[in-house]
Amino acid sequence: MAAPLIIGYWSAGSLPLYRTGLTERQKEAVTEWREQVSVWPDPRSFVDPDWAWEERESVALFLELGTLVNQYRGISSCRFCDRHNGTAELSDGAYCWPEGLAHYVWEHDVRLPQLFESHVRSSPQRLRDAPRPSFGDLGQRDRSWPGAQFAHLLWTPAPGTSEESDGLPWIDIDTSWWLQQKADPADF
C-alpha cells in the first residue's frame, strides 16, 4: 500500500509570532517550527465562498470521519480565527490530515484540491454513512469515538513495530503532493 498523501497542513504566516510567557528556549523552538512550516500553503488561497453547500458538507463530514492515527502534544490554532483546532492527525488510508481541517471547510469556506474532492466522491458509501464524532469547545474530538462497534467501518493503521512507537499505530506519510498545491480560484 502506498503511503497516504498529506493534506490540510498550513503555513503559520497568520498566527501570532509568540504567545505570552514563553521562555527563550520556547521562543527558539517556535521560530524553528515557523521556518519548517513556511513551505506549507496558505489557507486563504483556498477560500471559495461560492462552493456549493452539498459538496462542502460532503467533504467536511468525510474529514470528520477519519481514523485517529497520531496524537500530538501541542494544540493547533485555526489560521483564520485562532480557535483551538485539535491535536490529532486523521486518515482514511489514502490521505492524512489534521483533525481541525473540517473546521476550515465548515467555517471558513476553504476548498480542498479537486483530486481530494474526487477521492471523497468515490469513497465507499459506508464511510459517509458512519456515525459522526462530536467535537468539544476546543475543537477536539470526543476520544471515546469511534467505539469498537464502528471498527469495521474505518481504515485501521498497522500497529507500531519500533521501540519508539510504543505500539501505537504507524503510517508513513507522503508530503510531496500537498507541498506543490497552489490554490487558484480558477482551479475550482
Backbone torsions as a table, in degrees:
resi	resn	phi	psi	omega
1	MET	NA	134.7	179.0
2	ALA	-70.0	152.7	177.2
3	ALA	-64.0	136.8	177.4
4	PRO	-60.8	144.5	175.7
5	LEU	-79.9	140.2	178.2
6	ILE	-88.6	145.1	179.1
7	ILE	-147.5	150.2	171.1
8	GLY	86.2	14.1	173.6
9	TYR	-95.8	136.9	-170.5
10	TRP	-120.2	157.0	171.7
11	SER	-63.1	152.7	179.4
12	ALA	-89.2	7.7	-172.5
13	GLY	-46.1	-41.0	-175.2
14	SER	-92.5	-3.2	179.2
15	LEU	-78.6	151.3	175.8
16	PRO	-57.3	147.9	-178.4
17	LEU	-59.0	-50.7	178.9
18	TYR	-141.8	151.0	168.7
19	ARG	-84.3	159.8	-180.0
20	THR	-71.5	152.3	173.8
21	GLY	83.3	13.1	179.6
22	LEU	-81.9	145.7	173.9
23	THR	-77.3	169.0	177.9
24	GLU	-60.8	-41.0	178.8
25	ARG	-62.9	-40.6	177.6
26	GLN	-65.0	-38.6	177.4
27	LYS	-64.1	-39.1	176.2
28	GLU	-62.2	-42.2	179.7
29	ALA	-64.6	-41.2	178.1
30	VAL	-63.2	-43.9	179.3
31	THR	-60.9	-44.2	178.2
32	GLU	-62.1	-44.3	179.3
33	TRP	-61.8	-44.3	-178.9
34	ARG	-60.2	-37.5	177.5
35	GLU	-65.6	-40.4	-179.5
36	GLN	-64.7	-41.1	-176.0
37	VAL	-87.8	-0.8	-179.7
38	SER	-63.7	-19.4	-179.8
39	VAL	-81.5	-13.5	-178.9
40	TRP	-74.2	157.5	178.6
41	PRO	-67.4	160.5	175.0
42	ASP	-92.4	126.2	-177.2
43	PRO	-62.6	-24.3	179.9
44	ARG	-64.1	-22.7	178.1
45	SER	-73.9	-12.6	-175.8
46	PHE	-106.7	5.4	-177.7
47	VAL	-71.6	129.8	178.2
48	ASP	-138.5	88.4	-177.4
49	PRO	-66.1	-13.8	-179.9
50	ASP	-93.8	3.5	-179.8
51	TRP	-60.9	129.8	-178.9
52	ALA	-58.5	133.6	-176.3
53	TRP	-56.3	-42.8	-177.0
54	GLU	-62.5	-40.4	178.7
55	GLU	-68.1	-43.7	-179.8
56	ARG	-63.2	-43.3	179.5
57	GLU	-61.0	-42.6	179.8
58	SER	-60.3	-44.7	-179.8
59	VAL	-67.0	-45.3	-178.3
60	ALA	-63.3	-43.7	178.9
61	LEU	-63.3	-40.7	177.6
62	PHE	-58.9	-46.2	-179.3
63	LEU	-61.3	-37.6	-179.7
64	GLU	-68.5	-21.6	-176.0
65	LEU	-91.7	4.6	-179.5
66	GLY	-61.9	158.1	177.0
67	THR	-83.2	133.7	177.4
68	LEU	-67.9	121.0	-179.8
69	VAL	-121.6	-22.0	177.3
70	ASN	-144.3	141.1	176.1
71	GLN	-122.8	125.4	-178.2
72	TYR	-106.3	164.4	-176.8
73	ARG	-90.8	-18.8	179.6
74	GLY	-100.3	145.7	179.7
75	ILE	-88.1	133.9	175.5
76	SER	-81.9	143.7	176.7
77	SER	-110.2	142.0	176.7
78	CYS	-63.4	136.0	-178.7
79	ARG	-75.4	-9.8	177.8
80	PHE	-100.5	-52.7	-170.8
81	CYS	-113.3	0.8	178.3
82	ASP	64.9	13.8	176.9
83	ARG	-65.6	144.9	172.7
84	HIS	-65.7	133.7	-168.1
85	ASN	-127.9	30.9	174.8
86	GLY	95.2	175.0	-175.9
87	THR	-136.1	11.0	-171.3
88	ALA	-120.5	168.3	174.2
89	GLU	-120.5	135.0	-177.8
90	LEU	-116.8	162.4	179.2
91	SER	-153.7	159.6	169.8
92	ASP	-119.1	10.4	-179.6
93	GLY	96.1	-25.0	178.1
94	ALA	-104.9	-32.1	179.0
95	TYR	-131.4	155.9	172.2
96	CYS	-124.9	141.8	-179.8
97	TRP	-152.4	157.9	176.2
98	PRO	-71.6	146.2	-175.1
99	GLU	-62.5	-20.2	179.0
100	GLY	-83.5	1.2	-177.3
101	LEU	-61.6	-35.7	178.4
102	ALA	-61.3	-33.9	177.2
103	HIS	-58.2	-42.3	179.1
104	TYR	-62.3	-39.8	180.0
105	VAL	-68.8	-49.6	-178.0
106	TRP	-64.6	-50.8	-167.0
107	GLU	-95.7	-22.8	-171.9
108	HIS	-125.8	11.7	176.5
109	ASP	58.4	29.6	178.4
110	VAL	-77.1	120.9	-179.4
111	ARG	-102.5	131.1	-178.1
112	LEU	-88.1	161.2	-176.3
113	PRO	-55.8	152.0	-177.3
114	GLN	-55.2	-36.5	179.3
115	LEU	-59.0	-41.1	179.0
116	PHE	-71.1	-41.6	177.5
117	GLU	-59.2	-41.7	177.5
118	SER	-62.5	-39.9	177.7
119	HIS	-60.8	-43.8	179.4
120	VAL	-61.7	-45.6	-179.4
121	ARG	-63.2	-31.9	-176.2
122	SER	-93.7	-1.2	-177.8
123	SER	-73.5	158.5	-178.3
124	PRO	-57.2	135.7	179.1
125	GLN	-56.9	-32.5	-176.6
126	ARG	-61.5	-31.4	176.9
127	LEU	-68.2	-42.0	178.9
128	ARG	-66.4	-27.5	-178.8
129	ASP	-90.6	-2.7	-179.6
130	ALA	-67.2	152.2	177.2
131	PRO	-59.7	144.8	-179.2
132	ARG	-88.4	142.6	174.9
133	PRO	-74.2	164.3	172.7
134	SER	-104.5	155.5	-178.7
135	PHE	-125.2	137.7	-179.3
136	GLY	-78.6	178.8	-179.4
137	ASP	-59.6	-26.4	179.4
138	LEU	-90.0	7.3	178.2
139	GLY	80.5	15.3	-179.2
140	GLN	-99.6	139.5	-179.1
141	ARG	-67.4	142.8	173.3
142	ASP	-60.8	117.0	-172.6
143	ARG	-71.1	-8.3	176.2
144	SER	-82.0	-7.0	-179.1
145	TRP	-100.9	140.1	-3.9
146	PRO	-85.2	146.2	175.5
147	GLY	-74.3	169.6	-178.2
148	ALA	-57.3	-27.6	-178.4
149	GLN	-66.2	-16.3	179.6
150	PHE	-105.0	1.9	-174.7
151	ALA	-55.8	-35.9	-178.1
152	HIS	-70.0	-16.1	-178.7
153	LEU	-85.1	-20.0	-168.1
154	LEU	-113.0	155.1	174.6
155	TRP	-69.8	141.2	-179.0
156	THR	-121.6	121.1	177.9
157	PRO	-71.3	159.9	178.5
158	ALA	-68.9	145.2	176.2
159	PRO	-62.3	149.2	178.9
160	GLY	-63.6	148.6	-178.9
161	THR	-122.1	-20.4	-178.3
162	SER	-86.0	162.1	178.2
163	GLU	-61.5	-34.9	-178.2
164	GLU	-69.3	-23.0	-174.5
165	SER	-81.5	-13.6	-178.8
166	ASP	54.7	27.8	179.2
167	GLY	78.8	3.2	179.2
168	LEU	-73.2	160.4	177.7
169	PRO	-57.1	150.4	-179.9
170	TRP	-133.9	132.2	171.5
171	ILE	-137.2	142.5	176.1
172	ASP	-96.0	121.3	-175.8
173	ILE	-105.3	154.9	-179.0
174	ASP	-114.2	114.7	-177.9
175	THR	-93.4	-7.7	-169.7
176	SER	-60.5	-44.2	-177.8
177	TRP	-63.4	-46.9	-176.8
178	TRP	-65.6	-37.2	-179.9
179	LEU	-64.6	-19.9	179.3
180	GLN	-89.1	-6.8	-174.5
181	GLN	-74.3	125.5	173.6
182	LYS	-129.2	106.8	-176.7
183	ALA	-73.7	138.6	174.4
184	ASP	-136.9	123.9	-177.7
185	PRO	-50.2	-27.5	177.7
186	ALA	-65.6	-22.2	179.6
187	ASP	-73.3	-19.3	-177.6
188	PHE	-80.8	NA	NA
